[in-house]
Amino acid sequence: MSNLTNNRLNITATPAQITAVKTAYQTILTNLSFLLGLTTEERSSLPAIDVNNKTFTEDAISAGVNNAALLPAYVSPTAMQTDLTLFSQLDELIALHNQLGEKLQDTQLLAGSEAYVGALTLYKLFASAAEAGVAGSDAVYNQLKQRFAGQGGTGKTPTNPE
């Protein structure tokens, strides 16, 4: 758990960095303009390839390519090979995407946690100041305590409100 003495992040991205990353994403979308979206129903109804059926798929396509005379004209092992090649290419890109996505989410989680823990500390400090009668602290404390209204308790400052 983060705390005020262990602030692992103390940085923001510059507007130029955000713009550059957005541009990079747009470049990816431009370069992979064939990417598409599926409905939830389509996604759940399609048979998915896995380690076992990928090997089967490779073997079947190879058999189709090597025995094209045995297949009807409307069946194209070459088109199937193209699909499988794209699957493999995207598999590599998805791994990179997932690594980046995990780092983005982890960094966002940590930044949010550090900000929230700091806010809870400020809340406790304002509550103590209000309890001690420090001028001006009542209004600040009353504003902040609204976050915890309706959560039960004794009305005292929460020790770990989350």
N, C-alpha and C positions, 0 to 999 in steps of 0.2 A: 504494500500500500504506500502510496506517495505521501509525503509530508512536506512541510515548509522548509525543512533543512535538507531535503533531498530533491531538489528541483532538477530533474534530468533534462528538461527542455527549457530553454529561455531564448527563443528565436521565433521569428516569423518569416514567411516567404516574402520576397520582394514582389511588387507588382510585375516587374519584368520576368521574374521566375515563373509566376502564375501564368502570364501570357505565353511564355516559351513552352510551358508544359501543355497548355491548351492547344497551342499551335502544333505541337508534336502529336497530340491525340488526333487533331484534324488531319495531319499528314498520314497517320495510320489509317484513318477512315477513308481518305482519298486513295491511298495505295491498295486498300482492300475493299474497293467499292462494291464488290460482289457479296459482302457480308449481308446477312438478312436476319430478320427476327421471326420467331415462331410464336404462335399462340400457346397458352398453357396446355390446351387440349392437344395441339400438334406435338408439343414437346413430350407429353406423357404417352402419346400413342405410338411414337416412332420406336422401333426396336433399336437398342443402343449397341454399339460395338464395344467389346471388352477384350481382354487378353486372349481368352479362349476362342471367341468367334472372329477375332482379327486374323488369327492364324488360319482358320477355316476359310475366311474371306479371301485371303491371299492365295491359298491353295486352289479354291474354286476359280478365281480369276485366272490364275496360271493355267489351269486345266482348260478354261474357256479359250484363252489365247492360243494354246497349243493344239486345240481340237475344234477350231472354228467351223470346220465342215460339218460337225455334228450338231450345230446350233442353228435355230431358225434365224433368218436375216434380221429380224427386229431386235435381237439380243446383241448387245455390244459389250464384250469384255473390255474393250479399250476404254469405253466411257466409265465402266466400273473401276478400272485401274486409275483413271483420272480422279474419280471421287476418293479413292483410297489414298492417293498421293496427297490430295488436298487435306484429307483427314490427318495424315501424318505431319504435314507442314503446319497446320493449325495447332496440333498437339504441342509442338515445340513453342509456338507463340503463346499458347494458353498457359504453359508452365511459367513463362516470363511474366505474363500478365498477373497470374496468381501470386507470384512472389512480390511484385510491386504492390498489388492490391492489399496483401497482408501487411506490408510495411506501412502503407498509407493508413490502414485501419488501426494498426497498433500505435502509430504515432498520434493519430487523432484521439484514440482512447486515452493515452498517457497525457496528452495536452489537456483534454477535458477533465481528467481526474485531478491533475495538479491544480487547475483553475477552481474546481469544485471544492477540493480540500482547503484551498486558500480561502474561498468564500465562507466555508463553514467556520474556519478560524476567525475570520473577521466578524462573523455573526456572534460567535461566543464572546469576542472582545467587546463588541457593542452592547451585548446583553450584560456583561460584567460592568461596563461603564454606566449603563442605565441603572443597574441595581445599586451602584455606588453613588448615584446622584450626580454624575458628571453632566454639566450643562450641555444641551444640544444632542445628547446621545439617545434620549427617549424616542425622538422622531425617527432617527435612523433605525433603531432597534425595532420599533413598531412596523416600519416599512418592511424590513427583512423577515420578521417573524410570520408575516402573512404566508410565506412559502410553506410553513409547517402547520397552518391553521387546519383544524378538522382532523388531525392525525391522532387525537386522543392525548392522553398524558396529563400531567399536573399543571401545565402552563409554564413550567420552568424550561430553561434552555435545554434542548436535546443534547445528549452527550455524543451521539453519533447519528444524526438524522440522515437517512438515505432511503 
